[in-house]
Amino acid sequence: MNETNIEGLDGVSETLSTVTTGVVEETRTMLHLDELANYFTWGNLMKMITSVIAILIFYILYRIIKRLIVKAAAKKAQPGTVKAITKAVSYVFYVLITMYVLSLFGINLTAVWGAAGVAGVAIGFAAQTSVSNLISGLFVIVERAMKSGDFIEVAGVSGTVDSVGLLSVTVNTLDNQAIRIPNSTIINSNLINYSRHEKRRFVFDLPISYNSDMDTALKAANEIADTLIKDGVVFSDPAPVAFYDGFGSAVNLKLAVWFDRTQLIKTKNAVYTTTVKVFNKYGVVIPFTRYDISLVSSDGKDAAGKKIPALEKDDAKTVSKTRRRSVKSADVKS
Protein backbone atom coordinates (compact mmCIF):
# COMPACT_ATOMS: atom_id res chain seq x y z
CA MET A 1 0.00 0.00 0.00
CA ASN A 2 1.48 3.34 -1.02
CA GLU A 3 1.63 6.51 0.99
CA THR A 4 -1.30 8.13 -0.87
CA ASN A 5 -3.69 5.37 0.17
CA ILE A 6 -2.48 5.53 3.74
CA GLU A 7 -3.08 9.27 3.90
CA GLY A 8 -6.62 8.77 2.45
CA LEU A 9 -7.44 6.21 5.08
CA ASP A 10 -6.17 8.50 7.82
CA GLY A 11 -8.40 11.30 6.51
CA VAL A 12 -11.46 9.04 6.51
CA SER A 13 -10.66 7.89 10.03
CA GLU A 14 -10.35 11.44 11.24
CA THR A 15 -13.64 12.36 9.55
CA LEU A 16 -15.47 9.40 11.12
CA SER A 17 -13.96 10.24 14.49
CA THR A 18 -15.07 13.86 14.16
CA VAL A 19 -18.63 12.85 13.17
CA THR A 20 -18.87 10.33 15.97
CA THR A 21 -17.62 12.85 18.50
CA GLY A 22 -20.14 15.40 17.25
CA VAL A 23 -23.02 12.92 17.45
CA VAL A 24 -22.04 11.94 20.98
CA GLU A 25 -21.81 15.55 22.07
CA GLU A 26 -25.18 16.41 20.53
CA THR A 27 -26.75 13.38 22.21
CA ARG A 28 -25.30 14.31 25.58
CA THR A 29 -26.53 17.86 25.15
CA MET A 30 -30.00 16.83 24.03
CA LEU A 31 -30.48 14.30 26.84
CA HIS A 32 -28.79 16.55 29.44
CA LEU A 33 -26.53 13.67 30.39
CA ASP A 34 -23.92 15.97 31.87
CA GLU A 35 -26.51 17.62 34.10
CA LEU A 36 -27.84 14.23 35.13
CA ALA A 37 -24.34 13.00 35.84
CA ASN A 38 -23.71 16.04 38.00
CA TYR A 39 -27.08 15.55 39.75
CA PHE A 40 -26.59 11.89 40.64
CA THR A 41 -24.03 12.49 43.29
CA TRP A 42 -23.86 10.58 46.53
CA GLY A 43 -25.51 13.45 48.33
CA ASN A 44 -28.43 13.64 45.91
CA LEU A 45 -28.73 9.86 45.87
CA MET A 46 -29.09 9.86 49.66
CA LYS A 47 -31.77 12.56 49.34
CA MET A 48 -33.72 10.41 46.89
CA ILE A 49 -33.51 7.35 49.11
CA THR A 50 -34.57 9.43 52.10
CA SER A 51 -37.49 10.88 50.10
CA VAL A 52 -38.71 7.46 49.00
CA ILE A 53 -38.54 6.21 52.60
CA ALA A 54 -40.41 9.35 53.77
CA ILE A 55 -43.14 8.84 51.15
CA LEU A 56 -43.54 5.21 52.26
CA ILE A 57 -43.81 6.30 55.89
CA PHE A 58 -46.36 8.97 54.96
CA TYR A 59 -48.38 6.39 53.02
CA ILE A 60 -48.40 3.97 55.94
CA LEU A 61 -49.49 6.75 58.31
CA TYR A 62 -52.16 7.79 55.80
CA ARG A 63 -53.58 4.25 55.68
CA ILE A 64 -53.60 4.00 59.48
CA ILE A 65 -55.23 7.41 59.97
CA LYS A 66 -57.78 6.70 57.24
CA ARG A 67 -58.74 3.40 58.81
CA LEU A 68 -59.11 4.95 62.26
CA ILE A 69 -61.25 7.82 60.93
CA VAL A 70 -63.49 5.48 58.95
CA LYS A 71 -63.87 3.17 61.95
CA ALA A 72 -64.79 6.08 64.25
CA ALA A 73 -67.12 7.69 61.72
CA ALA A 74 -68.93 4.43 60.96
CA LYS A 75 -70.22 4.30 64.55
CA LYS A 76 -71.90 7.72 64.43
CA ALA A 77 -72.19 8.80 60.80
CA GLN A 78 -74.18 7.51 57.86
CA PRO A 79 -72.56 5.49 55.04
CA GLY A 80 -72.71 8.48 52.70
CA THR A 81 -70.94 10.65 55.29
CA VAL A 82 -68.25 8.02 55.84
CA LYS A 83 -67.62 7.84 52.11
CA ALA A 84 -67.32 11.62 51.86
CA ILE A 85 -64.88 11.73 54.80
CA THR A 86 -62.79 8.97 53.20
CA LYS A 87 -62.56 10.91 49.94
CA ALA A 88 -61.61 14.11 51.78
CA VAL A 89 -58.78 12.35 53.68
CA SER A 90 -57.50 10.83 50.43
CA TYR A 91 -57.52 14.19 48.64
CA VAL A 92 -55.59 15.82 51.50
CA PHE A 93 -52.96 13.06 51.40
CA TYR A 94 -52.50 13.32 47.64
CA VAL A 95 -52.13 17.11 47.82
CA LEU A 96 -49.54 16.90 50.61
CA ILE A 97 -47.50 14.22 48.82
CA THR A 98 -47.59 16.21 45.56
CA MET A 99 -46.39 19.36 47.29
CA TYR A 100 -43.63 17.41 49.05
CA VAL A 101 -42.37 15.88 45.79
CA LEU A 102 -42.41 19.29 44.08
CA SER A 103 -40.36 20.75 46.91
CA LEU A 104 -37.76 18.00 46.44
CA PHE A 105 -37.17 19.16 42.87
CA GLY A 106 -36.69 22.74 44.02
CA ILE A 107 -39.96 24.06 42.58
CA ASN A 108 -41.13 27.32 44.13
CA LEU A 109 -44.42 26.44 45.84
CA THR A 110 -45.41 30.08 46.20
CA ALA A 111 -45.84 30.34 42.45
CA VAL A 112 -47.81 27.08 42.44
CA TRP A 113 -50.18 28.35 45.15
CA GLY A 114 -50.63 31.58 43.24
CA ALA A 115 -51.48 29.75 40.04
CA ALA A 116 -53.83 27.46 41.94
CA GLY A 117 -55.59 30.50 43.42
CA VAL A 118 -56.13 32.07 40.00
CA ALA A 119 -57.31 28.75 38.59
CA GLY A 120 -59.64 28.29 41.54
CA VAL A 121 -61.27 31.67 40.97
CA ALA A 122 -61.72 30.94 37.26
CA ILE A 123 -63.17 27.49 37.95
CA GLY A 124 -65.44 28.95 40.63
CA PHE A 125 -66.99 31.43 38.20
CA ALA A 126 -67.33 28.77 35.50
CA ALA A 127 -68.95 26.19 37.79
CA GLN A 128 -71.01 28.20 40.27
CA THR A 129 -73.85 25.66 40.30
CA SER A 130 -71.53 22.73 40.98
CA VAL A 131 -69.76 24.63 43.76
CA SER A 132 -73.12 25.54 45.28
CA ASN A 133 -74.20 21.89 45.18
CA LEU A 134 -70.87 20.83 46.69
CA ILE A 135 -71.15 23.24 49.62
CA SER A 136 -74.82 22.31 50.09
CA GLY A 137 -73.80 18.65 50.05
CA LEU A 138 -71.44 19.24 52.96
CA PHE A 139 -74.32 20.78 54.96
CA VAL A 140 -76.62 17.87 54.04
CA ILE A 141 -74.02 15.36 55.20
CA VAL A 142 -73.20 17.22 58.41
CA GLU A 143 -76.87 17.73 59.33
CA ARG A 144 -77.65 14.04 58.72
CA ALA A 145 -81.15 14.99 57.59
CA MET A 146 -81.50 11.70 55.70
CA LYS A 147 -79.82 8.39 55.01
CA SER A 148 -80.09 5.62 52.44
CA GLY A 149 -83.44 3.85 52.75
CA ASP A 150 -85.38 6.87 54.10
CA PHE A 151 -88.59 7.92 52.37
CA ILE A 152 -88.45 11.67 51.77
CA GLU A 153 -90.34 14.40 49.97
CA VAL A 154 -88.65 17.54 48.65
CA ALA A 155 -89.55 20.05 45.92
CA GLY A 156 -92.56 17.98 44.85
CA VAL A 157 -90.53 14.76 44.52
CA SER A 158 -91.04 11.84 46.91
CA GLY A 159 -89.24 8.52 47.04
CA THR A 160 -86.75 6.29 48.84
CA VAL A 161 -83.20 7.62 49.19
CA ASP A 162 -80.78 5.50 47.18
CA SER A 163 -77.55 7.47 47.74
CA VAL A 164 -76.39 10.71 49.35
CA GLY A 165 -73.48 12.32 47.48
CA LEU A 166 -71.54 15.55 47.64
CA LEU A 167 -73.36 17.00 44.61
CA SER A 168 -76.79 15.36 44.67
CA VAL A 169 -79.15 12.89 46.27
CA THR A 170 -80.67 10.05 44.24
CA VAL A 171 -84.15 8.80 45.15
CA ASN A 172 -86.29 6.00 43.75
CA THR A 173 -89.94 6.98 43.39
CA LEU A 174 -92.91 4.72 44.08
CA ASP A 175 -93.23 4.02 40.34
CA ASN A 176 -89.57 2.86 40.30
CA GLN A 177 -88.08 5.94 38.65
CA ALA A 178 -84.62 7.20 39.72
CA ILE A 179 -84.53 10.96 40.24
CA ARG A 180 -81.40 13.01 40.97
CA ILE A 181 -82.03 15.98 43.27
CA PRO A 182 -79.25 18.63 43.51
CA ASN A 183 -78.13 19.32 47.05
CA SER A 184 -78.76 23.06 46.63
CA THR A 185 -82.45 22.25 46.01
CA ILE A 186 -82.57 20.24 49.23
CA ILE A 187 -81.00 23.06 51.25
CA ASN A 188 -83.33 25.70 49.77
CA SER A 189 -86.55 23.63 50.08
CA ASN A 190 -88.59 22.08 52.86
CA LEU A 191 -87.44 18.50 53.33
CA ILE A 192 -89.94 15.97 54.72
CA ASN A 193 -88.41 12.76 56.05
CA TYR A 194 -91.18 10.24 56.65
CA SER A 195 -88.72 7.64 57.92
CA ARG A 196 -87.06 9.72 60.61
CA HIS A 197 -89.38 8.37 63.36
CA GLU A 198 -90.97 4.96 63.72
CA LYS A 199 -94.36 6.39 64.68
CA ARG A 200 -96.41 8.59 62.40
CA ARG A 201 -99.64 10.54 62.92
CA PHE A 202 -102.35 11.00 60.32
CA VAL A 203 -105.50 13.11 60.65
CA PHE A 204 -108.53 11.65 58.85
CA ASP A 205 -111.48 13.80 57.74
CA LEU A 206 -114.83 12.27 58.72
CA PRO A 207 -117.46 14.79 57.57
CA ILE A 208 -121.00 14.34 58.89
CA SER A 209 -124.32 15.78 57.85
CA TYR A 210 -125.89 18.70 59.71
CA ASN A 211 -128.90 16.42 60.34
CA SER A 212 -126.75 13.96 62.31
CA ASP A 213 -126.52 14.16 66.08
CA MET A 214 -123.08 15.57 66.89
CA ASP A 215 -122.77 13.76 70.24
CA THR A 216 -123.65 10.46 68.60
CA ALA A 217 -121.14 11.12 65.80
CA LEU A 218 -118.38 11.87 68.34
CA LYS A 219 -119.24 8.66 70.20
CA ALA A 220 -119.05 6.76 66.91
CA ALA A 221 -115.64 8.27 66.15
CA ASN A 222 -114.31 7.12 69.52
CA GLU A 223 -115.67 3.64 68.86
CA ILE A 224 -113.83 3.67 65.52
CA ALA A 225 -110.61 4.45 67.37
CA ASP A 226 -111.21 1.67 69.93
CA THR A 227 -111.87 -0.83 67.12
CA LEU A 228 -108.65 0.15 65.35
CA ILE A 229 -106.64 -0.24 68.57
CA LYS A 230 -108.23 -3.66 69.23
CA ASP A 231 -107.34 -4.80 65.70
CA GLY A 232 -103.74 -3.65 66.17
CA VAL A 233 -103.92 -1.11 63.35
CA VAL A 234 -103.14 2.03 65.40
CA PHE A 235 -101.27 2.66 68.66
CA SER A 236 -102.99 3.20 71.98
CA ASP A 237 -100.08 5.38 73.12
CA PRO A 238 -100.26 8.12 71.94
CA ALA A 239 -104.02 7.62 72.05
CA PRO A 240 -106.28 8.52 69.08
CA VAL A 241 -108.16 11.81 69.32
CA ALA A 242 -111.54 12.66 67.78
CA PHE A 243 -112.52 16.34 67.56
CA TYR A 244 -114.62 18.84 65.64
CA ASP A 245 -112.85 21.38 63.45
CA GLY A 246 -115.40 23.88 62.20
CA PHE A 247 -118.26 23.97 59.72
CA GLY A 248 -118.38 23.95 55.95
CA SER A 249 -120.45 22.03 53.45
CA ALA A 250 -120.57 19.49 56.31
CA VAL A 251 -119.69 19.34 59.98
CA ASN A 252 -115.93 18.80 60.05
CA LEU A 253 -115.23 15.80 62.30
CA LYS A 254 -111.61 14.63 62.43
CA LEU A 255 -109.86 11.56 63.82
CA ALA A 256 -106.11 11.70 64.58
CA VAL A 257 -104.35 8.35 65.01
CA TRP A 258 -100.77 7.17 65.48
CA PHE A 259 -99.47 4.11 63.64
CA ASP A 260 -96.36 2.37 62.30
CA ARG A 261 -94.98 4.55 59.51
CA THR A 262 -94.60 1.52 57.23
CA GLN A 263 -98.34 0.70 57.46
CA LEU A 264 -99.85 3.84 55.90
CA ILE A 265 -101.94 2.08 53.23
CA LYS A 266 -103.16 -0.57 55.66
CA THR A 267 -104.14 2.09 58.19
CA LYS A 268 -106.05 4.16 55.63
CA ASN A 269 -108.03 1.16 54.43
CA ALA A 270 -108.86 0.11 57.99
CA VAL A 271 -109.96 3.60 59.07
CA TYR A 272 -112.27 4.18 56.10
CA THR A 273 -113.91 0.73 56.16
CA THR A 274 -114.41 0.87 59.93
CA THR A 275 -115.86 4.38 59.67
CA VAL A 276 -118.56 3.31 57.21
CA LYS A 277 -119.52 0.31 59.37
CA VAL A 278 -119.72 2.26 62.63
CA PHE A 279 -121.48 5.29 61.12
CA ASN A 280 -124.11 3.00 59.60
CA LYS A 281 -124.54 1.37 62.99
CA TYR A 282 -125.22 4.71 64.72
CA GLY A 283 -127.13 6.25 61.84
CA VAL A 284 -124.53 8.96 61.24
CA VAL A 285 -124.86 10.32 57.70
CA ILE A 286 -121.83 11.12 55.57
CA PRO A 287 -122.93 13.93 53.21
CA PHE A 288 -122.38 13.75 49.48
CA THR A 289 -123.32 15.89 46.52
CA ARG A 290 -126.82 15.29 45.13
CA TYR A 291 -129.35 17.18 43.02
CA ASP A 292 -133.13 17.62 43.54
CA ILE A 293 -135.04 17.99 40.24
CA SER A 294 -138.63 19.30 40.15
CA LEU A 295 -140.90 19.10 37.07
CA VAL A 296 -142.64 22.43 36.56
CA SER A 297 -145.84 22.90 34.53
CA SER A 298 -146.59 25.82 32.22
CA ASP A 299 -148.38 27.73 35.02
CA GLY A 300 -145.33 27.68 37.25
CA LYS A 301 -146.42 24.84 39.56
CA ASP A 302 -144.57 21.70 40.48
CA ALA A 303 -145.88 18.14 40.25
CA ALA A 304 -147.69 18.50 43.61
CA GLY A 305 -149.52 21.61 42.42
CA LYS A 306 -147.50 24.02 44.54
CA LYS A 307 -146.57 27.41 43.15
CA ILE A 308 -142.88 28.01 42.46
CA PRO A 309 -142.43 31.71 43.37
CA ALA A 310 -138.84 31.94 42.17
CA LEU A 311 -139.75 30.73 38.70
CA GLU A 312 -140.87 33.34 36.17
CA LYS A 313 -143.67 32.60 33.70
CA ASP A 314 -141.41 32.71 30.66
CA ASP A 315 -138.98 30.37 32.34
CA ALA A 316 -141.84 27.99 33.19
CA LYS A 317 -142.89 27.87 29.55
CA THR A 318 -139.33 27.11 28.53
CA VAL A 319 -139.09 24.28 31.07
CA SER A 320 -142.46 22.93 29.94
CA LYS A 321 -141.42 22.92 26.28
CA THR A 322 -138.19 21.21 27.17
CA ARG A 323 -140.10 18.59 29.11
CA ARG A 324 -142.50 17.93 26.22
CA ARG A 325 -139.58 17.65 23.81
CA SER A 326 -137.89 15.14 26.13
CA VAL A 327 -141.08 13.07 26.38
CA LYS A 328 -141.47 12.96 22.61
CA SER A 329 -137.86 11.83 22.21
CA ALA A 330 -138.47 9.08 24.76
CA ASP A 331 -141.57 7.90 22.87
CA VAL A 332 -139.62 7.72 19.63
CA LYS A 333 -136.85 5.69 21.22
CA SER A 334 -139.35 3.32 22.87
C-alpha positions as CSV (number, residue, x, y, z in Angstrom):
1,M,0.0,0.0,0.0
2,N,1.5,3.3,-1.0
3,E,1.6,6.5,1.0
4,T,-1.3,8.1,-0.9
5,N,-3.7,5.4,0.2
6,I,-2.5,5.5,3.7
7,E,-3.1,9.3,3.9
8,G,-6.6,8.8,2.5
9,L,-7.4,6.2,5.1
10,D,-6.2,8.5,7.8
11,G,-8.4,11.3,6.5
12,V,-11.5,9.0,6.5
13,S,-10.7,7.9,10.0
14,E,-10.4,11.4,11.2
15,T,-13.6,12.4,9.6
16,L,-15.5,9.4,11.1
17,S,-14.0,10.2,14.5
18,T,-15.1,13.9,14.2
19,V,-18.6,12.9,13.2
20,T,-18.9,10.3,16.0
21,T,-17.6,12.8,18.5
22,G,-20.1,15.4,17.3
23,V,-23.0,12.9,17.5
24,V,-22.0,11.9,21.0
25,E,-21.8,15.6,22.1
26,E,-25.2,16.4,20.5
27,T,-26.8,13.4,22.2
28,R,-25.3,14.3,25.6
29,T,-26.5,17.9,25.2
30,M,-30.0,16.8,24.0
31,L,-30.5,14.3,26.8
32,H,-28.8,16.5,29.4
33,L,-26.5,13.7,30.4
34,D,-23.9,16.0,31.9
35,E,-26.5,17.6,34.1
36,L,-27.8,14.2,35.1
37,A,-24.3,13.0,35.8
38,N,-23.7,16.0,38.0
39,Y,-27.1,15.5,39.7
40,F,-26.6,11.9,40.6
41,T,-24.0,12.5,43.3
42,W,-23.9,10.6,46.5
43,G,-25.5,13.4,48.3
44,N,-28.4,13.6,45.9
45,L,-28.7,9.9,45.9
46,M,-29.1,9.9,49.7
47,K,-31.8,12.6,49.3
48,M,-33.7,10.4,46.9
49,I,-33.5,7.4,49.1
50,T,-34.6,9.4,52.1
51,S,-37.5,10.9,50.1
52,V,-38.7,7.5,49.0
53,I,-38.5,6.2,52.6
54,A,-40.4,9.3,53.8
55,I,-43.1,8.8,51.2
56,L,-43.5,5.2,52.3
57,I,-43.8,6.3,55.9
58,F,-46.4,9.0,55.0
59,Y,-48.4,6.4,53.0
60,I,-48.4,4.0,55.9
61,L,-49.5,6.8,58.3
62,Y,-52.2,7.8,55.8
63,R,-53.6,4.3,55.7
64,I,-53.6,4.0,59.5
65,I,-55.2,7.4,60.0
66,K,-57.8,6.7,57.2
67,R,-58.7,3.4,58.8
68,L,-59.1,5.0,62.3
69,I,-61.2,7.8,60.9
70,V,-63.5,5.5,58.9
71,K,-63.9,3.2,61.9
72,A,-64.8,6.1,64.3
73,A,-67.1,7.7,61.7
74,A,-68.9,4.4,61.0
75,K,-70.2,4.3,64.6
76,K,-71.9,7.7,64.4
77,A,-72.2,8.8,60.8
78,Q,-74.2,7.5,57.9
79,P,-72.6,5.5,55.0
80,G,-72.7,8.5,52.7
81,T,-70.9,10.6,55.3
82,V,-68.3,8.0,55.8
83,K,-67.6,7.8,52.1
84,A,-67.3,11.6,51.9
85,I,-64.9,11.7,54.8
86,T,-62.8,9.0,53.2
87,K,-62.6,10.9,49.9
88,A,-61.6,14.1,51.8
89,V,-58.8,12.4,53.7
90,S,-57.5,10.8,50.4
91,Y,-57.5,14.2,48.6
92,V,-55.6,15.8,51.5
93,F,-53.0,13.1,51.4
94,Y,-52.5,13.3,47.6
95,V,-52.1,17.1,47.8
96,L,-49.5,16.9,50.6
97,I,-47.5,14.2,48.8
98,T,-47.6,16.2,45.6
99,M,-46.4,19.4,47.3
100,Y,-43.6,17.4,49.1
101,V,-42.4,15.9,45.8
102,L,-42.4,19.3,44.1
103,S,-40.4,20.8,46.9
104,L,-37.8,18.0,46.4
105,F,-37.2,19.2,42.9
106,G,-36.7,22.7,44.0
107,I,-40.0,24.1,42.6
108,N,-41.1,27.3,44.1
109,L,-44.4,26.4,45.8
110,T,-45.4,30.1,46.2
111,A,-45.8,30.3,42.4
112,V,-47.8,27.1,42.4
113,W,-50.2,28.3,45.1
114,G,-50.6,31.6,43.2
115,A,-51.5,29.8,40.0
116,A,-53.8,27.5,41.9
117,G,-55.6,30.5,43.4
118,V,-56.1,32.1,40.0
119,A,-57.3,28.7,38.6
120,G,-59.6,28.3,41.5
121,V,-61.3,31.7,41.0
122,A,-61.7,30.9,37.3
123,I,-63.2,27.5,38.0
124,G,-65.4,29.0,40.6
125,F,-67.0,31.4,38.2
126,A,-67.3,28.8,35.5
127,A,-69.0,26.2,37.8
128,Q,-71.0,28.2,40.3
129,T,-73.8,25.7,40.3
130,S,-71.5,22.7,41.0
131,V,-69.8,24.6,43.8
132,S,-73.1,25.5,45.3
133,N,-74.2,21.9,45.2
134,L,-70.9,20.8,46.7
135,I,-71.2,23.2,49.6
136,S,-74.8,22.3,50.1
137,G,-73.8,18.7,50.1
138,L,-71.4,19.2,53.0
139,F,-74.3,20.8,55.0
140,V,-76.6,17.9,54.0
141,I,-74.0,15.4,55.2
142,V,-73.2,17.2,58.4
143,E,-76.9,17.7,59.3
144,R,-77.6,14.0,58.7
145,A,-81.1,15.0,57.6
146,M,-81.5,11.7,55.7
147,K,-79.8,8.4,55.0
148,S,-80.1,5.6,52.4
149,G,-83.4,3.9,52.7
150,D,-85.4,6.9,54.1
151,F,-88.6,7.9,52.4
152,I,-88.5,11.7,51.8
153,E,-90.3,14.4,50.0
154,V,-88.6,17.5,48.6
155,A,-89.5,20.0,45.9
156,G,-92.6,18.0,44.9
157,V,-90.5,14.8,44.5
158,S,-91.0,11.8,46.9
159,G,-89.2,8.5,47.0
160,T,-86.8,6.3,48.8
161,V,-83.2,7.6,49.2
162,D,-80.8,5.5,47.2
163,S,-77.6,7.5,47.7
164,V,-76.4,10.7,49.4
165,G,-73.5,12.3,47.5
166,L,-71.5,15.6,47.6
167,L,-73.4,17.0,44.6
168,S,-76.8,15.4,44.7
169,V,-79.2,12.9,46.3
170,T,-80.7,10.0,44.2
171,V,-84.2,8.8,45.2
172,N,-86.3,6.0,43.7
173,T,-89.9,7.0,43.4
174,L,-92.9,4.7,44.1
175,D,-93.2,4.0,40.3
176,N,-89.6,2.9,40.3
177,Q,-88.1,5.9,38.6
178,A,-84.6,7.2,39.7
179,I,-84.5,11.0,40.2
180,R,-81.4,13.0,41.0
181,I,-82.0,16.0,43.3
182,P,-79.3,18.6,43.5
183,N,-78.1,19.3,47.1
184,S,-78.8,23.1,46.6
185,T,-82.4,22.2,46.0
186,I,-82.6,20.2,49.2
187,I,-81.0,23.1,51.2
188,N,-83.3,25.7,49.8
189,S,-86.5,23.6,50.1
190,N,-88.6,22.1,52.9
191,L,-87.4,18.5,53.3
192,I,-89.9,16.0,54.7
193,N,-88.4,12.8,56.0
194,Y,-91.2,10.2,56.7
195,S,-88.7,7.6,57.9
196,R,-87.1,9.7,60.6
197,H,-89.4,8.4,63.4
198,E,-91.0,5.0,63.7
199,K,-94.4,6.4,64.7
200,R,-96.4,8.6,62.4
201,R,-99.6,10.5,62.9
202,F,-102.3,11.0,60.3
203,V,-105.5,13.1,60.6
204,F,-108.5,11.6,58.8
205,D,-111.5,13.8,57.7
206,L,-114.8,12.3,58.7
207,P,-117.5,14.8,57.6
208,I,-121.0,14.3,58.9
209,S,-124.3,15.8,57.8
210,Y,-125.9,18.7,59.7
211,N,-128.9,16.4,60.3
212,S,-126.8,14.0,62.3
213,D,-126.5,14.2,66.1
214,M,-123.1,15.6,66.9
215,D,-122.8,13.8,70.2
216,T,-123.7,10.5,68.6
217,A,-121.1,11.1,65.8
218,L,-118.4,11.9,68.3
219,K,-119.2,8.7,70.2
220,A,-119.1,6.8,66.9
221,A,-115.6,8.3,66.1
222,N,-114.3,7.1,69.5
223,E,-115.7,3.6,68.9
224,I,-113.8,3.7,65.5
225,A,-110.6,4.4,67.4
226,D,-111.2,1.7,69.9
227,T,-111.9,-0.8,67.1
228,L,-108.6,0.1,65.4
229,I,-106.6,-0.2,68.6
230,K,-108.2,-3.7,69.2
231,D,-107.3,-4.8,65.7
232,G,-103.7,-3.6,66.2
233,V,-103.9,-1.1,63.4
234,V,-103.1,2.0,65.4
235,F,-101.3,2.7,68.7
236,S,-103.0,3.2,72.0
237,D,-100.1,5.4,73.1
238,P,-100.3,8.1,71.9
239,A,-104.0,7.6,72.0
240,P,-106.3,8.5,69.1
241,V,-108.2,11.8,69.3
242,A,-111.5,12.7,67.8
243,F,-112.5,16.3,67.6
244,Y,-114.6,18.8,65.6
245,D,-112.8,21.4,63.5
246,G,-115.4,23.9,62.2
247,F,-118.3,24.0,59.7
248,G,-118.4,24.0,55.9
249,S,-120.4,22.0,53.5
250,A,-120.6,19.5,56.3
251,V,-119.7,19.3,60.0
252,N,-115.9,18.8,60.1
253,L,-115.2,15.8,62.3
254,K,-111.6,14.6,62.4
255,L,-109.9,11.6,63.8
256,A,-106.1,11.7,64.6
257,V,-104.3,8.4,65.0
258,W,-100.8,7.2,65.5
259,F,-99.5,4.1,63.6
260,D,-96.4,2.4,62.3
261,R,-95.0,4.6,59.5
262,T,-94.6,1.5,57.2
263,Q,-98.3,0.7,57.5
264,L,-99.9,3.8,55.9
265,I,-101.9,2.1,53.2
266,K,-103.2,-0.6,55.7
267,T,-104.1,2.1,58.2
268,K,-106.0,4.2,55.6
269,N,-108.0,1.2,54.4
270,A,-108.9,0.1,58.0
271,V,-110.0,3.6,59.1
272,Y,-112.3,4.2,56.1
273,T,-113.9,0.7,56.2
274,T,-114.4,0.9,59.9
275,T,-115.9,4.4,59.7
276,V,-118.6,3.3,57.2
277,K,-119.5,0.3,59.4
278,V,-119.7,2.3,62.6
279,F,-121.5,5.3,61.1
280,N,-124.1,3.0,59.6
281,K,-124.5,1.4,63.0
282,Y,-125.2,4.7,64.7
283,G,-127.1,6.2,61.8
284,V,-124.5,9.0,61.2
285,V,-124.9,10.3,57.7
286,I,-121.8,11.1,55.6
287,P,-122.9,13.9,53.2
288,F,-122.4,13.8,49.5
289,T,-123.3,15.9,46.5
290,R,-126.8,15.3,45.1
291,Y,-129.3,17.2,43.0
292,D,-133.1,17.6,43.5
293,I,-135.0,18.0,40.2
294,S,-138.6,19.3,40.2
295,L,-140.9,19.1,37.1
296,V,-142.6,22.4,36.6
297,S,-145.8,22.9,34.5
298,S,-146.6,25.8,32.2
299,D,-148.4,27.7,35.0
300,G,-145.3,27.7,37.3
301,K,-146.4,24.8,39.6
302,D,-144.6,21.7,40.5
303,A,-145.9,18.1,40.2
304,A,-147.7,18.5,43.6
305,G,-149.5,21.6,42.4
306,K,-147.5,24.0,44.5
307,K,-146.6,27.4,43.2
308,I,-142.9,28.0,42.5
309,P,-142.4,31.7,43.4
310,A,-138.8,31.9,42.2
311,L,-139.7,30.7,38.7
312,E,-140.9,33.3,36.2
313,K,-143.7,32.6,33.7
314,D,-141.4,32.7,30.7
315,D,-139.0,30.4,32.3
316,A,-141.8,28.0,33.2
317,K,-142.9,27.9,29.6
318,T,-139.3,27.1,28.5
319,V,-139.1,24.3,31.1
320,S,-142.5,22.9,29.9
321,K,-141.4,22.9,26.3
322,T,-138.2,21.2,27.2
323,R,-140.1,18.6,29.1
324,R,-142.5,17.9,26.2
325,R,-139.6,17.6,23.8
326,S,-137.9,15.1,26.1
327,V,-141.1,13.1,26.4
328,K,-141.5,13.0,22.6
329,S,-137.9,11.8,22.2
330,A,-138.5,9.1,24.8
331,D,-141.6,7.9,22.9
332,V,-139.6,7.7,19.6
333,K,-136.8,5.7,21.2
334,S,-139.3,3.3,22.9
